[in-house]
Amino acid sequence: MSAKSRPNAATDIYRQHLQGTPYASNPANNRLALIERMYQRVITELAVNRFKWTGMPDSIDLRFMEMTLFRRALSVFYKDTKYDKFFALEGAGTAFVNMMHNPTGYTVLGPNFEGKTLAAYRYEAAEGKDQSMVAVPIWANSMRIPDLDIVTLYSYRLAEMDRTIEINSKNARRNKVIITPENTKLSAVNINRALDEGQDGIQVAGPMQDMAFIQAVDMGINVNDVEKMHIVRTRMWNECMGLLGIDNANQDKKERLVAAEVDANSDQTSMMRYVNLNARRIAAKQINDVFGLNIEVEYFTDVDEQAKVPETTTVGVNTD
């Protein structure tokens, strides 16, 4: 057995993730991965920009805090005596848990792997307690599980659907496959390229002018299926937005929607919105109790929509 074909540890580890020849580039898989990464980036941006914090100390990096909540579902807020500043950093529950399964202490992780263990916030002991030793947990939601799974799952689904739409859209331009013998392969490739480029005329010389050397197999592509797949893809996007609490009113055939259907969708979106918002509001109240701050958090959409509400106007009607 040659050195190239001999199995090794790396090949065994990654074999289940590879298709065909190990480490060979696959353009189709690369395209799918590119679309998936694009969706992961876009949906992540939407997820981490859902909330508007006011009253936070300047030392708090809100972007880092929300990214921590998105990836870890926990950010630990405390006042660092070394820097005399407030921080919201990555951390983990330590020590024992109480009867409500809440950690009694937290270890925060700073740069250069600097760690510090702090006592957990307790309402009855908040007043008069040394603030430098108190940590307030900011949880992402009631289940304390990151939203990363939503983004990962729907990014893959949307990428698969987009890739299917791309393939079918291209096949709709030419819904037949050319079959030709080996000796006329080059001519078939040139004809195929001319069709792809949309050339007005295709030159074929010699005995091949009758085109008898070409056979076609119908792929059965229906142009209308592309539109249907796009509708399914839009509904899939709306599902993802709904799970993140982002308004996702269905625009497909909206004339058929009744008020009850619209209200039902709004209720579901609102409930998902407050799943994440209430966890942050609880943390804001605890932080205010311990450190005497005035922190508030709202959903960005709510704040923006309230600011955009126009004044009520009356349209005159001519009754003459």
Secondary structure as GFF3:
##gff-version 3
##sequence-region A 1 320
A	DSSP	alpha_helix	9	14	.	.	.	ID=ss1
A	DSSP	three_ten_helix	15	17	.	.	.	ID=ss2
A	DSSP	alpha_helix	27	48	.	.	.	ID=ss3
A	DSSP	beta_strand	51	54	.	.	.	ID=ss4
A	DSSP	alpha_helix	62	72	.	.	.	ID=ss5
A	DSSP	beta_strand	74	80	.	.	.	ID=ss6
A	DSSP	beta_strand	85	89	.	.	.	ID=ss7
A	DSSP	beta_strand	91	97	.	.	.	ID=ss8
A	DSSP	beta_strand	103	109	.	.	.	ID=ss9
A	DSSP	three_ten_helix	111	113	.	.	.	ID=ss10
A	DSSP	beta_strand	115	120	.	.	.	ID=ss11
A	DSSP	alpha_helix	123	126	.	.	.	ID=ss12
A	DSSP	three_ten_helix	131	133	.	.	.	ID=ss13
A	DSSP	beta_strand	134	139	.	.	.	ID=ss14
A	DSSP	alpha_helix	148	173	.	.	.	ID=ss15
A	DSSP	beta_strand	176	179	.	.	.	ID=ss16
A	DSSP	three_ten_helix	182	184	.	.	.	ID=ss17
A	DSSP	alpha_helix	185	197	.	.	.	ID=ss18
A	DSSP	three_ten_helix	206	210	.	.	.	ID=ss19
A	DSSP	beta_strand	215	218	.	.	.	ID=ss20
A	DSSP	alpha_helix	223	243	.	.	.	ID=ss21
A	DSSP	three_ten_helix	254	256	.	.	.	ID=ss22
A	DSSP	alpha_helix	259	291	.	.	.	ID=ss23
A	DSSP	beta_strand	296	299	.	.	.	ID=ss24
A	DSSP	alpha_helix	300	308	.	.	.	ID=ss25
###
